[in-house]
Amino acid sequence: MSTDDLAVALATASEGEASVVQSLLRSHGIQAVISTDRLGRVASLRGDPQLTVLVMVAAGDVAQAREILGASRAAVSAGDGPPADEARLEGALGYRFANLGVLEDALTHRSRVHEDPSGGVVDNESMEFLGDAVLGFVIADLLYRECPDQDEGGKSKLKATLVSAVTLSERARALGLGAHLVLGKGEERSGGRSKSGLLADAYVAVIAAIYLDGGIDAARAFIEREFLECVREVQMGRRPAGFDADAKSGLQEWTQAHVQPLPAYNVIGERGPDHAKIFEIGVTVGQEVVATATGRNKKEAEQRAAALALQRLRRGGSPW
């Protein structure tokens, strides 16, 4: 959309509100962009210098956009439940939150926290840690019950596949989590809503949010809805749609099938304190660094790098 064709649907002091409104409008088929009114023309007209964040849509859509926003506000004021955007996500998750704040925390990336001077925004990294543990426990229990004939090695391999970054990012995409992420401006501009690593992290953070809000039974119910059918199809020798193999194994199989050198993984860098260190790993095939990724340990970072490399190579982005 050309800026000359845009009109203001909402002016607000809150970047968070602007992001939610943008997602709400997009869910109704209206393309919306967020802009900053640096000259303060809207603010000065209203006599409030704080109104600086603009949600803009095509001029022909502005009336419909304002009608959608008005209906959403009316529903919230009437106590009919959460805003339409959050209600839609709850519908996809199959779970209604008593405390929507815990869901917002689960969807908030650290890039948003770094841009907030108030210190009042909480990111989802601690919830990722908790969600990983809950997911791992429930999946192990599920495999124990559903796969009694599999030996320990078979169960471990299947569990690693189910909780891999590749699988989790695909599950996140199926739920539409990308549209609901709360990102900083830089991450937004760099396409953060479609990044596999961010989506996988948000997915396990949402599992933590369900656990914190509704307990282990609610979390178990969600995880089983997401994975039980996959487990049963694998047991019958079929590969479900959206269910990929362990990323490192998949990348190795791809290179062997295309007569290329086996992938090698190298630590590019480390950051953070010892108790919360972040590793950056690069995966090399031959002399070419095909992809890089970060993780809370080397294994996680390697899996994410392998997943990104597989995506690039399968789309025809071969470096050779």
C-alpha positions as CSV (number, residue, x, y, z in Angstrom):
1,M,0.0,0.0,0.0
2,S,1.3,3.5,-0.8
3,T,1.4,5.9,2.1
4,D,-0.7,8.3,0.1
5,D,-3.6,5.8,0.0
6,L,-3.6,5.2,3.8
7,A,-5.9,6.5,6.5
8,V,-5.7,6.4,10.3
9,A,-8.0,3.7,11.8
10,L,-6.6,4.2,15.3
11,A,-4.3,6.6,17.2
12,T,-3.0,5.4,20.5
13,A,-0.1,5.8,23.0
14,S,0.3,2.0,23.3
15,E,2.4,0.0,20.9
16,G,0.9,-3.2,22.4
17,E,-2.7,-2.0,21.6
18,A,-1.6,-1.1,18.1
19,S,-0.2,-4.6,17.6
20,V,-3.4,-6.2,18.8
21,V,-5.5,-4.0,16.6
22,Q,-3.3,-4.8,13.6
23,S,-3.8,-8.5,14.1
24,L,-7.6,-8.1,14.7
25,L,-8.0,-6.2,11.4
26,R,-5.8,-8.7,9.5
27,S,-8.0,-11.5,10.8
28,H,-10.9,-9.7,9.1
29,G,-9.0,-9.5,5.8
30,I,-8.0,-5.8,6.2
31,Q,-4.3,-5.1,5.7
32,A,-3.0,-2.7,8.4
33,V,0.4,-1.1,9.1
34,I,1.7,0.5,12.2
35,S,3.4,3.9,11.9
36,T,4.6,6.6,14.3
37,D,3.2,10.1,14.0
38,R,6.6,11.8,14.4
39,L,5.3,15.2,13.5
40,G,2.6,14.9,16.1
41,R,-0.1,16.2,13.7
42,V,-2.8,13.8,15.1
43,A,-1.7,14.5,18.7
44,S,-1.7,18.3,18.3
45,L,-5.2,18.2,16.7
46,R,-6.4,16.3,19.8
47,G,-4.4,18.3,22.3
48,D,-2.6,15.2,23.6
49,P,1.1,14.8,22.7
50,Q,1.1,11.2,23.8
51,L,-1.0,10.0,20.8
52,T,1.8,9.0,18.6
53,V,1.2,5.4,17.4
54,L,-1.0,5.0,14.3
55,V,-2.7,2.0,12.9
56,M,-3.3,2.7,9.2
57,V,-5.3,1.0,6.5
58,A,-6.3,1.7,2.9
59,A,-8.6,4.7,2.7
60,G,-11.3,2.5,1.3
61,D,-11.2,0.2,4.3
62,V,-11.1,2.8,7.1
63,A,-14.9,2.8,7.7
64,Q,-15.1,-0.9,8.0
65,A,-11.9,-1.0,10.2
66,R,-13.4,1.5,12.7
67,E,-16.7,-0.5,12.7
68,I,-14.7,-3.7,13.6
69,L,-12.8,-1.8,16.4
70,G,-16.1,-0.4,17.7
71,A,-17.7,-3.8,17.8
72,S,-14.7,-5.3,19.6
73,R,-14.7,-2.5,22.3
74,A,-18.4,-2.9,22.8
75,A,-18.1,-6.6,23.3
76,V,-15.4,-6.1,25.9
77,S,-17.3,-3.4,27.7
78,A,-20.4,-5.6,27.8
79,G,-18.4,-8.3,29.5
80,D,-18.9,-10.7,26.6
81,G,-15.4,-12.1,26.9
82,P,-11.9,-11.2,25.6
83,P,-11.3,-9.1,22.5
84,A,-12.0,-10.9,19.2
85,D,-8.3,-11.5,18.5
86,E,-7.7,-13.3,21.8
87,A,-11.0,-15.1,21.6
88,R,-10.0,-16.4,18.2
89,L,-6.7,-17.7,19.6
90,E,-8.5,-19.3,22.5
91,G,-10.8,-21.1,20.0
92,A,-7.8,-22.4,18.1
93,L,-6.2,-23.6,21.4
94,G,-9.4,-25.2,22.6
95,Y,-8.9,-23.5,26.0
96,R,-10.4,-20.4,27.6
97,F,-8.1,-18.5,30.0
98,A,-9.3,-17.3,33.4
99,N,-6.3,-14.9,33.3
100,L,-5.5,-13.6,29.9
101,G,-2.4,-11.9,31.2
102,V,-0.5,-15.2,31.4
103,L,-1.3,-15.8,27.7
104,E,0.0,-12.3,26.8
105,D,3.2,-13.1,28.7
106,A,3.6,-16.3,26.7
107,L,3.3,-14.5,23.4
108,T,5.7,-11.7,24.3
109,H,9.2,-11.9,22.8
110,R,12.2,-10.4,24.6
111,S,12.7,-7.9,21.7
112,R,9.5,-6.2,22.9
113,V,10.8,-6.0,26.5
114,H,14.1,-4.5,25.4
115,E,12.2,-1.6,23.7
116,D,10.0,-0.9,26.7
117,P,11.5,1.7,29.1
118,S,8.9,1.1,31.9
119,G,10.2,-2.3,32.8
120,G,6.6,-3.5,33.1
121,V,6.7,-5.9,30.2
122,V,7.5,-9.6,30.8
123,D,8.9,-11.8,28.1
124,N,8.2,-15.5,27.6
125,E,11.7,-17.0,28.2
126,S,10.9,-18.4,31.7
127,M,7.7,-19.8,30.4
128,E,9.5,-21.5,27.6
129,F,11.6,-23.4,30.3
130,L,8.4,-24.4,32.1
131,G,6.6,-25.3,28.9
132,D,9.5,-27.5,27.7
133,A,9.3,-29.5,31.0
134,V,5.5,-29.9,30.9
135,L,5.5,-30.9,27.2
136,G,8.3,-33.4,27.8
137,F,6.5,-35.0,30.7
138,V,3.2,-35.3,29.0
139,I,4.7,-36.7,25.8
140,A,6.7,-39.3,27.7
141,D,3.6,-40.4,29.5
142,L,1.7,-40.5,26.2
143,L,4.3,-42.6,24.6
144,Y,4.5,-44.9,27.6
145,R,0.7,-45.6,27.3
146,E,0.3,-45.6,23.5
147,C,3.5,-47.4,22.5
148,P,3.9,-50.3,24.9
149,D,5.7,-52.4,22.3
150,Q,8.4,-49.8,21.5
151,D,11.7,-50.2,23.3
152,E,13.3,-47.3,25.2
153,G,15.3,-46.3,22.2
154,G,12.3,-46.2,19.9
155,K,10.3,-44.1,22.4
156,S,13.2,-41.7,22.9
157,K,13.6,-41.2,19.1
158,L,9.9,-40.6,18.7
159,K,9.8,-38.2,21.7
160,A,12.8,-36.2,20.2
161,T,10.9,-35.9,16.9
162,L,7.7,-34.8,18.6
163,V,9.4,-32.0,20.7
164,S,11.8,-30.9,18.0
165,A,11.9,-27.3,16.9
166,V,10.7,-28.3,13.4
167,T,7.6,-30.1,14.7
168,L,6.7,-27.4,17.3
169,S,7.1,-24.5,14.8
170,E,4.7,-26.4,12.4
171,R,2.2,-26.9,15.2
172,A,2.5,-23.2,16.0
173,R,1.8,-22.3,12.4
174,A,-1.2,-24.5,12.3
175,L,-2.6,-22.6,15.3
176,G,-1.8,-19.2,13.7
177,L,0.4,-18.2,16.7
178,G,2.5,-15.9,14.5
179,A,-0.2,-13.3,14.2
180,H,-0.5,-13.1,18.0
181,L,3.1,-12.6,18.9
182,V,4.1,-9.4,20.7
183,L,7.3,-8.3,19.1
184,G,9.7,-5.4,19.2
185,K,9.9,-3.1,16.1
186,G,13.2,-4.6,14.9
187,E,12.0,-8.2,15.2
188,E,8.7,-7.2,13.5
189,R,10.6,-5.7,10.6
190,S,12.8,-8.7,10.2
191,G,9.9,-11.1,9.8
192,G,9.8,-12.4,13.3
193,R,6.2,-13.7,13.0
194,S,7.3,-16.3,10.5
195,K,10.6,-17.4,12.2
196,S,10.6,-21.0,13.1
197,G,12.6,-20.5,16.3
198,L,10.2,-17.8,17.6
199,L,7.2,-19.8,16.8
200,A,8.5,-23.0,18.5
201,D,9.4,-20.9,21.6
202,A,6.0,-19.3,21.7
203,Y,4.3,-22.7,21.3
204,V,5.9,-24.2,24.5
205,A,5.4,-20.9,26.3
206,V,1.6,-21.2,25.6
207,I,1.7,-24.7,27.0
208,A,3.2,-23.2,30.2
209,A,0.4,-20.6,30.2
210,I,-2.3,-23.2,30.0
211,Y,-0.6,-25.1,32.8
212,L,-0.3,-22.0,35.0
213,D,-3.9,-21.0,34.3
214,G,-5.6,-24.4,34.4
215,G,-3.2,-26.9,35.9
216,I,-1.7,-30.1,34.5
217,D,-5.0,-31.6,33.4
218,A,-5.7,-28.6,31.1
219,A,-2.1,-28.8,29.7
220,R,-2.3,-32.5,29.2
221,A,-5.7,-32.2,27.3
222,F,-4.2,-29.6,25.0
223,I,-1.0,-31.6,24.3
224,E,-2.9,-34.8,23.6
225,R,-5.2,-33.0,21.2
226,E,-2.1,-31.8,19.4
227,F,-0.1,-35.0,19.4
228,L,-2.2,-38.1,20.1
229,E,-3.3,-38.6,16.5
230,C,0.3,-38.1,15.3
231,V,1.5,-40.8,17.7
232,R,-1.1,-43.3,16.6
233,E,-0.4,-42.7,12.9
234,V,3.3,-43.2,13.4
235,Q,2.5,-46.5,15.3
236,M,0.6,-47.6,12.1
237,G,3.6,-46.8,10.0
238,R,2.3,-43.6,8.5
239,R,3.8,-40.1,8.6
240,P,1.2,-37.5,9.5
241,A,1.0,-34.2,7.7
242,G,3.1,-31.5,9.3
243,F,5.1,-34.1,11.2
244,D,8.8,-34.0,10.3
245,A,11.7,-36.1,11.4
246,D,14.4,-35.0,13.8
247,A,16.0,-32.0,12.0
248,K,19.6,-33.1,12.3
249,S,18.8,-36.6,11.0
250,G,16.7,-35.1,8.2
251,L,19.5,-32.8,7.1
252,Q,22.0,-35.6,7.1
253,E,19.6,-37.7,5.0
254,W,19.1,-34.8,2.6
255,T,22.9,-34.4,2.1
256,Q,23.4,-38.1,1.6
257,A,20.6,-38.3,-1.0
258,H,22.1,-35.3,-2.9
259,V,25.7,-36.6,-2.7
260,Q,26.9,-33.7,-0.6
261,P,29.3,-33.6,2.4
262,L,27.7,-34.4,5.8
263,P,26.7,-31.3,7.8
264,A,29.0,-30.0,10.5
265,Y,28.0,-27.9,13.5
266,N,30.1,-25.2,15.0
267,V,29.6,-22.7,17.9
268,I,29.7,-19.2,16.5
269,G,29.1,-17.4,19.8
270,E,27.8,-17.5,23.3
271,R,26.1,-14.8,25.4
272,G,24.5,-14.3,28.7
273,P,25.3,-15.5,32.3
274,D,26.3,-19.1,32.9
275,H,22.8,-20.0,34.3
276,A,21.0,-18.6,31.3
277,K,23.5,-18.9,28.4
278,I,22.4,-18.6,24.8
279,F,24.4,-20.5,22.2
280,E,24.6,-19.6,18.5
281,I,25.4,-22.5,16.2
282,G,26.2,-22.5,12.5
283,V,25.6,-25.6,10.3
284,T,28.1,-26.0,7.5
285,V,27.8,-28.3,4.4
286,G,31.1,-28.5,2.6
287,Q,32.5,-24.9,2.8
288,E,29.2,-23.2,3.0
289,V,27.4,-22.0,6.2
290,V,23.9,-22.9,5.3
291,A,22.1,-21.6,8.4
292,T,22.6,-20.3,11.9
293,A,20.4,-20.4,15.0
294,T,20.4,-19.8,18.7
295,G,19.3,-22.0,21.6
296,R,19.5,-22.4,25.4
297,N,21.9,-25.3,24.9
298,K,24.0,-26.5,22.0
299,K,21.7,-29.4,21.2
300,E,18.7,-27.1,20.9
301,A,20.6,-24.6,18.7
302,E,21.9,-27.4,16.5
303,Q,18.4,-28.7,15.9
304,R,17.1,-25.2,15.1
305,A,20.0,-24.5,12.7
306,A,19.4,-27.9,11.0
307,A,15.7,-27.1,10.6
308,L,16.4,-23.8,9.0
309,A,19.0,-25.4,6.7
310,L,16.5,-28.0,5.7
311,Q,13.9,-25.4,4.9
312,R,16.3,-23.5,2.7
313,L,17.6,-26.6,0.8
314,R,14.1,-28.0,0.2
315,R,12.9,-24.7,-1.2
316,G,15.7,-24.9,-3.8
317,G,18.0,-22.5,-2.0
318,S,21.0,-24.8,-2.3
319,P,24.4,-23.1,-1.9
320,W,26.0,-25.3,-4.6
